């Protein structure tokens, strides 16, 4: 066998046996020499990283046979690990940056507008950069190519961002990175076979009635814009009204470690299920996957729900609803606040945008999403579980 082909194979590490074949020889069915090496830099935030998985199919279309290395900030790497389209996931830790410094890439896609992202690229060798770069004299973010001009403009012009632009961020990124015609590719963040089995177990545990749905109520958001979450009192109102309208439906509180105490306050005395909030990002993704509908603010939970093809009822206050694509699965609820969107990280208003979200609109949207879920509930859940158990046994 050609030695260069062997050492250039996607699966060959040179320090341990290949996971695809016991021996490297000419008869290997798994020999796969990448055509081009791609660096994708998207460090954060977590929800935006999930959204950027929608880029992967476009990259694969433009560069069939490419090898993709994705650099992100911890803990986002936990969401991306074992992804079938990503060959290597690195963080910005010094240990991982040492690994990056040994590699060379023909193309880099830089999604973040930041000095840090540009610094990641400087730690390696890249022939061509798409997306964003840095003016080295003053550290200002600049478009890496003319195609990124539109997305760059939206970052420095609030009027264009809030009122002129009507494109989803997924489309803006495809165009900025010169990844071809926008095909509205969905998010790509699949569960593993074992995770699918666990999601089914949670569905079985959480379901009040097999004839109704599980409603996930994602209660939190990051600390960057804390006003993207409803109040404890509003969440309790939602639960009480949902249980009165749909008594057979199950309601599950979703969130992360920062939401643990808050979710306990929301659940106090109400007929709801508190999901685990301190078991990690992948565990949270499993809980989202176990639901049929997710009610949420513009947050990581929303992006997780989109990635799992759930019906999503998303409310928007500080941020731009038109930048989010629900892929025709759910509805957007806009605050009545006249100053929305604003993208402010602090606010002095006595009546906040989250106080001006219509509970009736949420319930109406839930009625529609519930009907959609029930109408397409096929095949039966036990058939899905049996298939996933078989997948797990074969893996």
C-alpha positions in Angstrom: 0.0 0.0 0.0 1.2 3.5 -0.7 2.7 4.8 2.5 1.6 8.4 1.9 -2.0 7.3 1.3 -1.9 5.5 4.6 -0.5 8.3 6.7 -2.9 10.8 5.1 -6.0 8.7 5.8 -8.6 10.4 7.8 -8.6 7.6 10.4 -4.9 7.1 10.8 -3.3 8.6 13.9 0.2 7.0 13.9 0.2 6.2 17.6 -2.6 3.7 18.2 -4.5 1.1 16.2 -7.0 2.5 13.6 -10.6 2.4 15.0 -11.9 1.3 11.5 -9.6 -1.6 10.7 -7.1 -3.8 12.6 -4.5 -3.6 9.8 -3.6 -0.9 7.3 -3.3 -2.6 4.0 -4.4 -2.3 0.4 -7.7 -4.2 1.1 -8.9 -1.6 3.7 -12.4 -0.5 2.8 -12.1 2.5 5.0 -9.2 4.3 3.4 -10.3 7.9 3.1 -7.8 10.6 2.2 -9.3 14.1 2.7 -9.4 16.4 -0.3 -8.9 19.6 1.8 -8.4 20.6 5.4 -10.9 23.1 6.8 -10.7 25.1 10.1 -14.0 26.3 11.5 -13.7 28.8 14.4 -16.8 29.5 16.3 -16.1 30.0 20.0 -19.5 31.1 21.5 -22.1 31.7 22.6 -23.5 28.1 23.2 -26.7 28.6 21.3 -25.0 30.3 18.4 -22.5 27.3 18.3 -25.5 24.9 18.0 -26.9 27.1 15.2 -23.6 27.0 13.3 -24.0 23.2 12.9 -26.3 24.3 10.0 -23.1 25.2 8.1 -21.7 21.7 8.0 -23.8 20.4 5.1 -22.9 23.4 3.0 -19.2 23.0 3.8 -19.5 19.3 2.8 -21.2 20.2 -0.4 -18.6 22.8 -1.4 -15.7 20.6 -0.4 -16.6 16.9 -0.7 -14.2 14.8 1.2 -13.0 17.7 3.4 -11.6 17.2 6.9 -13.1 19.6 9.4 -11.5 20.8 12.6 -13.8 23.0 14.8 -12.3 25.2 17.5 -14.7 26.5 20.2 -14.7 27.5 23.8 -15.4 25.0 26.5 -18.0 23.7 27.3 -19.4 24.0 23.8 -17.0 21.3 22.7 -19.1 18.7 24.6 -22.0 19.4 22.2 -19.8 18.9 19.1 -17.9 15.8 20.2 -18.6 12.6 18.1 -20.3 14.7 15.4 -20.2 12.6 12.2 -19.2 15.6 10.1 -16.5 17.0 12.4 -13.1 15.2 12.4 -11.5 17.1 15.3 -12.9 19.3 18.1 -10.5 21.6 19.9 -11.0 24.2 22.6 -9.1 27.4 23.3 -7.2 25.8 26.1 -3.4 26.1 25.8 -3.1 22.3 25.4 -5.5 22.3 22.4 -3.8 25.4 20.9 -0.5 23.5 21.0 -2.2 20.8 19.0 -3.6 23.4 16.5 -0.2 24.9 16.0 1.0 21.6 14.4 -1.7 21.6 11.8 -2.1 23.4 8.4 -5.4 24.3 6.6 -6.3 25.4 3.2 -9.4 27.3 4.4 -10.6 28.8 7.6 -14.2 29.9 8.4 -14.2 32.4 11.2 -17.7 33.0 12.5 -16.9 35.1 15.6 -16.2 38.8 15.4 -13.5 38.9 18.0 -9.8 39.3 18.7 -9.8 35.9 20.3 -11.1 34.1 17.2 -8.5 35.9 15.1 -5.9 34.9 17.6 -6.9 31.2 17.2 -6.3 31.5 13.5 -2.8 33.0 14.1 -1.9 29.9 16.1 -1.9 27.8 12.9 -1.3 28.1 9.1 -4.2 29.0 6.9 -4.2 29.8 3.1 -7.6 31.5 2.9 -9.8 33.1 5.5 -13.6 33.6 5.1 -15.9 35.4 7.5 -14.0 37.8 9.8 -10.5 38.9 10.5 -8.8 41.7 12.5 -7.0 44.9 11.6 -3.7 44.2 13.3 -3.0 47.9 13.9 -6.0 48.6 16.1 -7.7 45.3 16.7 -10.9 46.3 14.9 -13.0 43.5 13.4 -13.1 43.6 9.6 -14.7 41.4 6.9 -12.2 38.8 5.7 -13.8 39.0 2.2 -16.3 41.3 0.5 -19.0 38.6 1.0 -19.0 39.2 4.7 -19.7 42.9 4.3 -23.5 42.6 4.9 -23.2 40.6 8.1 -20.4 42.9 9.3 -22.6 46.0 8.6 -25.4 44.6 10.7 -23.0 44.4 13.7 -22.2 48.1 13.6 -25.6 49.5 12.5 -28.5 48.9 14.8 -31.0 50.4 12.4 -30.1 47.9 9.7 -29.9 45.0 12.2 -33.2 45.8 14.0 -35.4 47.1 11.1 -34.0 46.6 7.7 -32.5 43.1 7.7 -35.0 40.3 7.3 -32.6 37.4 6.8 -32.1 34.7 9.3 -28.6 34.4 10.8 -28.2 31.0 9.1 -28.6 32.6 5.7 -26.3 35.6 6.6 -23.6 33.1 7.6 -23.8 31.0 4.5 -23.5 34.1 2.3 -20.7 35.7 4.4 -18.7 32.5 4.3 -19.2 32.0 0.6 -20.7 28.6 1.0 -22.9 28.7 -2.1 -26.6 29.0 -2.7 -28.6 29.2 0.6 -30.6 26.0 0.9 -32.0 26.6 4.4 -30.1 23.6 5.9 -31.4 22.6 9.3 -29.3 22.4 12.4 -27.2 19.2 12.5 -26.8 18.0 16.1 -27.9 14.3 16.4 -28.2 12.2 19.5 -26.1 9.1 19.8 -27.9 5.7 19.8 -27.5 5.5 23.6 -28.8 9.0 24.0 -31.9 8.2 21.9 -32.6 5.3 24.2 -32.3 7.5 27.3 -34.6 10.1 25.7 -37.2 7.4 25.2 -36.9 6.3 28.8 -37.5 9.9 29.9 -40.6 10.2 27.6 -41.9 7.0 29.2 -41.3 8.3 32.7 -42.7 11.8 32.1 -45.8 11.0 30.0 -49.0 11.4 31.9 -51.0 10.1 28.9 -49.6 8.4 25.8 -52.3 10.2 23.9 -51.0 13.6 24.7 -47.7 15.5 24.5 -44.8 16.5 26.7 -44.3 20.3 26.9 -40.8 21.5 27.8 -40.6 24.9 29.5 -37.1 26.3 29.1 -36.9 28.8 31.9 -33.4 30.3 31.7 -30.9 32.0 29.5 -27.2 33.1 29.7 -26.2 35.9 32.0 -25.1 38.1 29.0 -28.7 39.3 28.3 -30.6 38.2 31.4 -33.9 39.7 30.1 -34.3 36.9 27.7 -36.2 34.9 30.3 -39.6 35.3 31.7 -40.3 35.9 35.4 -40.9 33.2 37.9 -44.5 34.4 38.3 -45.1 34.4 34.5 -43.8 30.8 34.2 -46.2 29.7 37.0 -49.0 31.4 35.1 -48.1 29.5 32.0 -48.1 26.2 33.9 -51.4 26.8 35.5 -53.2 27.8 32.3 -51.6 24.9 30.3 -52.8 22.4 32.9 -56.3 23.8 32.8 -56.4 23.7 29.0 -54.5 20.5 28.4 -54.8 18.4 31.6 -53.4 15.2 30.1 -50.2 17.0 28.9 -47.0 16.7 30.9 -44.9 19.8 31.6 -41.2 19.5 32.2 -39.0 22.4 33.4 -35.7 22.6 31.4 -32.6 24.6 32.2 -29.0 24.6 33.2 -27.1 24.7 36.6 -27.9 28.4 37.0 -31.6 27.6 36.8 -31.8 24.9 39.5 -33.0 27.1 42.4 -35.3 29.2 40.1 -36.9 26.0 38.7 -37.6 24.9 42.2 -39.4 28.2 42.9 -41.4 27.8 39.6 -42.4 24.2 40.4 -43.4 24.8 44.0 -46.9 23.4 44.5 -47.5 22.8 40.8 -48.0 19.7 38.8 -44.7 19.8 36.8 -41.6 17.7 36.4 -38.2 19.1 37.2 -35.6 17.8 34.8 -32.0 17.4 35.8 -30.2 20.8 35.4 -26.7 19.9 36.6 -25.8 16.9 34.5 -24.2 18.6 31.6 -25.0 19.9 28.1 -25.5 16.6 26.4 -27.9 15.5 29.2 -29.8 18.7 28.7 -30.0 17.9 25.0 -31.5 14.5 25.9 -34.2 16.2 28.0 -35.1 18.5 25.2 -35.3 15.6 22.8 -37.7 13.8 25.1 -40.2 16.7 24.7 -42.7 17.4 21.9 -43.0 21.1 22.3 -40.6 23.6 23.9 -41.6 27.0 25.1 -38.6 29.2 25.5 -36.9 32.5 25.2 -34.1 33.2 22.7 -31.5 31.0 24.4 -29.5 27.8 24.2 -32.6 25.9 25.0 -34.3 27.3 22.0 -31.4 26.3 19.7 -31.3 22.9 21.3 -35.1 22.5 20.6 -34.6 23.6 17.0 -31.7 21.1 16.6 -34.0 18.3 17.8 -36.8 19.2 15.3 -39.2 20.1 18.1 -42.2 22.4 17.8 -40.8 25.6 19.3 -42.7 28.5 20.8 -40.1 31.2 21.2 -40.7 34.6 22.7 -38.5 37.6 21.8 -37.9 40.8 23.7 -34.3 42.2 23.6 -33.2 40.3 20.5 -34.3 40.1 16.9 -36.9 37.4 16.0 -36.2 37.7 12.3 -32.7 36.4 12.8 -34.0 33.0 14.0 -35.3 30.3 11.7 -37.7 27.8 13.4 -37.9 25.8 10.1 -41.7 26.0 10.0 -41.9 24.1 13.4 -43.6 26.5 15.8 -44.2 30.2 16.3 -42.5 33.3 17.5 -44.2 35.5 20.1 -43.0 39.2 20.2 -43.1 41.4 23.2 -45.4 44.4 23.0 -42.6 46.6 24.4 -42.1 49.6 22.0 -38.3 49.6 22.5 -37.8 46.0 21.3 -35.4 44.9 20.0 -32.5 46.6 21.8 -29.8 44.0 22.6 -29.1 45.8 25.8 -27.4 43.9 28.6 -28.9 46.2 31.3 -32.2 48.0 31.4 -33.7 50.6 33.7 -37.3 50.2 32.6 -39.9 49.7 35.4 -42.0 47.5 33.1 -39.7 45.1 31.3 -40.1 43.6 27.9 -40.7 40.1 29.4 -43.7 41.7 31.3 -45.3 42.5 28.0 -45.4 39.1 26.4 -49.0 37.8 25.7 -49.9 34.7 27.7 -52.9 34.2 25.4 -50.6 34.2 22.3 -48.4 31.5 23.9 -51.4 29.3 24.7 -52.8 29.8 21.2 -49.4 28.8 19.7 -49.3 25.8 22.0 -52.7 24.7 20.8 -51.4 24.7 17.2 -48.1 23.0 18.0 -49.9 20.3 20.0 -52.2 19.6 17.1 -49.1 19.3 14.8 -47.4 16.9 17.2 -50.4 14.6 17.6 -51.1 14.6 13.8 -47.6 13.4 12.9 -47.1 11.0 15.9 -46.0 8.0 13.8 -44.5 5.4 14.1 -45.5 4.4 17.7 -43.0 5.2 20.4 -42.3 1.6 21.2 -41.2 1.1 17.5 -38.8 4.0 17.8 -37.3 2.6 21.0 -36.9 -0.8 19.5 -35.0 0.6 16.6 -32.7 2.7 18.8 -32.0 -0.3 21.1 -31.0 -2.2 17.9 -28.8 0.7 16.8 -27.2 0.7 20.3 -26.6 -3.0 20.2 -24.8 -2.8 16.9 -22.6 0.2 17.9 
